[in-house]
Amino acid sequence: MLRLVQACDIDQFRRLIVRIKVLAELDIAQHRLPQDGRFSIRHDDRVIEMRVATLPTLFGERISIRFIDSSSALLDLTALGMAPEMQAEAQSLVQGEGGLIVICGPTGSGKTTTLYRLVALRDADAEHICTVEDPIEQVLPGATQSQVSNRSGATFDDLSRALLRADPNVVVLGEMRDQSTAHIAVRAALSGHLVLTTLHARDALSVFERLRDLGVENQVLAHVLKGVIGQRLLSFQSKSGRVAVFELLTIDATMRLMLTKNCVRKNMRDSLRRKNWQSMQMSASALCTAGVIAYEELLRVFGSHGSDE
């Protein structure tokens, strides 16, 4: 949610742009192309990673900065807000062999933090865990982590293909963003690797539509997909900070059959309701009833379907 903190004149703004670019090691003379960079600051004995992105606009450059708190790497699934029953189910999925696990949600919903916590459930001392990320947000002890760098020519596709030749047990792709990435993830899962990745989708059921849009056929999707975790972040009503709500969809025999038959979203949701499946909206509604979040926050995040579709 945007909030105006302070306005400055154009000269101050230009000096501020230059200073941020210098810190992020960006080209201060380049104003017409978008750039990405990063730098770190230390605050109260914590290291805060600053992700910088510039965007050329009609009236000059816009700069966005994302704050990544390195201490979040220490959080377990309980601290993230995942219920014990769901944790047990997620752990069962992650500790199995082969298949594709997707964490979904909008930008800034905490997908990557959850991804790292799930990967940490594997034994990096006994297995070869390989990642391709853009950028690397946290260091995973014992894992082989590669970062995309378009400047040096290390593209996502090239690193992903090289990764599969490194004989990994677990493959982590920071994000499925296009057809090429989706096909690499599916191919790795089909060849027996456990693949974990994130995807921009509004909820677990939307992942099926997104993967179809990315060229994954229903039969293949039903074969490789093991589970989907959807999540959102909501603001507390009476204190600073945010709370996460999750949904976990395990792809069982019924869901696989529905995928192969290309069943519509409503039929899938009706089937899940009969199994008393807990959606994110239901979890958020429970938090609202308990006074943890405000009703306005529920509507802001989930719209008029806050109580579920």
Secondary structure, 3 states (H helix, E strand, C coil): CCCCCCCCCHHHHHHHHHHHHHHCCCCCCCCCCCCEEEEEEEECCEEEEEEEEEEEECCEEEEEEEEEEHHHHHCCHHHHCCCHHHHHHHHHHHCCCCEEEEEECCCCCCHHHHHHHHHCCCCCCCCCEEEEECCCCCCCCCCEEEECECCCCECHHHHHHHHHCCCCCEEEECCCCCHHHHHHHHHHHHCCCEEEEEECCCCHHHHHHHHHHCCCCHHHHHHHEEEEEEEEEEECCCCCCEEEEEEEEECCHHHHHHHHCCCCHHHHHHHHHHCCCCCHHHHHHHHHHCCCCCHHHHHHHHHHHCCCC
